[in-house]
Amino acid sequence: MANAIRGELDIELNGSKYKTKLSLNSLMVLERELGRSLIKVTQDLQTGDLPLVDIILILSTALKGGGQEISDTELKQLVWQAGYVSALGEVAKIITNSIVGDDTEGKLEAVT
């Protein structure tokens, strides 16, 4: 099971589940490669204006971070089969999870 506090998230594409993870470093790399901040990416997601190339880049980064072995060709085929709207929705979950985490925020106990 994915641990949202650590940036992990389970997503579903075309009927299959995948573990994703974005670290701080991978988020910084995404911002650089996308040419805009995650907040701007979130705004694009809200308007449905995220290009396929960005969807593939975000999914690829998150899947690799989650330990998934998937080639770019396989990922493109998976996105094609799942559909643009489905892939867009899963990317929205990934980015939202990275920005706000899950609902356990504030419920962490100190480790001694």
C-alpha positions, 0 to 999 in steps of 0.5 A: 500500500502506498504511503502518501506521507512519503509521496507515494500514491497508487493510481489506476490506468486501463484497469491496472494499478501502479505505485507512484512516488515523487520525491522533492528532487523529482518534483524540482526536476519536473518543474525544470523540465516542464518550464513552470511551477507545480502550481501552474501545472495544477492550474493547467490540470483544472482547465484540462489544458495539460499537453500529452507530452507533460502527462507522459513526463509526469507519469514516467517520473512518478512511476519510476519513483514508485519502482515501476519498470515501464518503458516510454513506449509502453507508457505511451501505449498505456496512456493511449489505451486508458484515454486522455481524460483518465490519464489526466485524472491520474496525473491530477491525483499525483500532483495534488498528492505531492502538493498537499499530501493526504488527510493524515497531515497533523496526525503524525507522532514524534519518533523518539 
